[in-house]
């Protein structure tokens, strides 16, 4: 009986952990933040990227700032092609979130950069941050840290902090 209870609790714990990992979303009024994630960083790295989807079911807004205790600062960035050259720039005015749309922060497009990271992110941990919107206010989120990116040739941030 004791062994069966332990097995039951183990299975139940696994289902709860799996369910919470799958339901990795945050809400602020009409704004939904879907699955914030980052990648594990190499041991000496000082910067890391952050990605997520913002679904705005209400009036237009703007993501203006992100803070995290795990970084000296967090910047909003955009990568885009200028002719045959990929360019990256900081978006000091933030990222517009039009009404009734979804904006995705992903590698090669809009994304955020955790700068001056004192202790590199490790796979499996959660990084706490606060997203600040111009109209909706602020919401606390957690970034799930996944594996280090396999293809560094596509990672424009690989040279940051060297």
N, C-alpha and C positions, 0 to 999 in steps of 0.2 A: 504493500500500500504506500509506504514512504517513498519508494523508488518511483512508483507511478506518479505521485504528486510532484516530485522533482522534475520528471520528464514533462508533465503537463505545464508546469510553470516555465520550464525552459522553452517549450514550443510557444506558449503565450507571450513570453518576453520577446522572442524572435519576431512574432507577428506584430507586436506593438512597435518594435524598433523598425521593422520593414515598413510598416504603415506610416510612421512618422517621417521616415526618409523619403517616402513617395509623396507625402503631403507637405512638401517644403515650399509653402506659399505664405505670403503676408498680405494684409489688407489695410488700407488707409482710406476710409470713406469709399469713393468710387474708383480708387486706384488699387489694382492688384499687382503684387510683385511675385513673379513666378520663378521658382527654383534658382536663387542666387548661388553661384558656384565660382570657385577659383581652382587653380592648379597648384600642386605641391611645388615648392621652390627648391632650387639647388642649395646646398649648404651655405655658400657665401653670397647668395643673391640678396639684393636689397630692395627689389621691386617685384610686385606680382600683379596679375590682372584679375579683374572681376567681371562677371557676366550675369545677366538675368533678363527676363522679359517684364515690361511694364504694360499692363492693360488698363487703359483709362476709359471707364464707362460713364464718365461725366464730362464737365466742361474742360477746355484746354488748360494745361498746367505746364510746369517746367521743373525738371530735376535740376536743382541749383547747387547742391553741395552733398558731400558724403564725408562722414567722419568715422574713425575706428581707432580704438586704443592700441591696435596691433600695428599701426603705421604712423610715421611722423606726419604724413598728410595723405590725402586721397584726391586724385585728380580725375576729371572726366575728360576722355579723349575721343578723337575720331580718326579713323584711318580711311583714306580714299585714294583712288587713282588720279594722278595728274599726268595725263598722257600715258607714258609707259612706266612712270615712277610711282610707287606707293608712298604716300606721305601721311605722317601722323602729326596731329596738333592737339593741344589742350583746348578745351571748350570752356573758356572762362565765364561765359554767360550761361552755361548749363546746356541741357538737352531739352528741346521742346517736346511736349507730349500732347499732341493734338487731341481734341475731343473724340471719343468713341473709336479709338485706334489702339493698336499694340505696337510698341517700339521695343526692339530687341537689342540688347547690348551683347555683342558676340565678337569672337576673334575676327579681325579684318574689317570691323565696322566701329560703331560706337562701343565703348568699353570704359571701365575705370581702371586706374592704376593706383595700387597701394604703394606709396613711396617711402623710402627710408625705413624699411621694415627691419627692426632690430633682431628678430628671431624668425627665420624662414618658416613659411606655412608647411605643415606636414600632412600627408594624405590621411584622411579620416577625421581630421579635426574640423571644428566649426569656428569661423571668424565672425565675430560680432561687429556690426556697423550700424550707423544711423543714416538713412536717406532723408534729405530735406527737400521738400517741394515748395515752390513759390506760393501756391495757394492752399494746398491740402495740409501743409505742415510737415511733421517728421514722423518716421516710423522706424523702429528697430528691426533689423533683419539679421540673419546668419547665413554666411557663405559656406557651403559644404566644400571641403577641399578634396579634389580628386587627384589622380596620378599626374606626374610631370608629363608635359606634352611630349609626344614621341617624335614629332617632326619639327625640329628647331629651325629648319630652313624657312618656314612660314611664319615664325614668331619674330615680329619686328621689335619686340621688347627684350630679346635675348641679350642685347648689348647694354641695356640700361644698368647703371650702377657699377660699371667696370672702370 
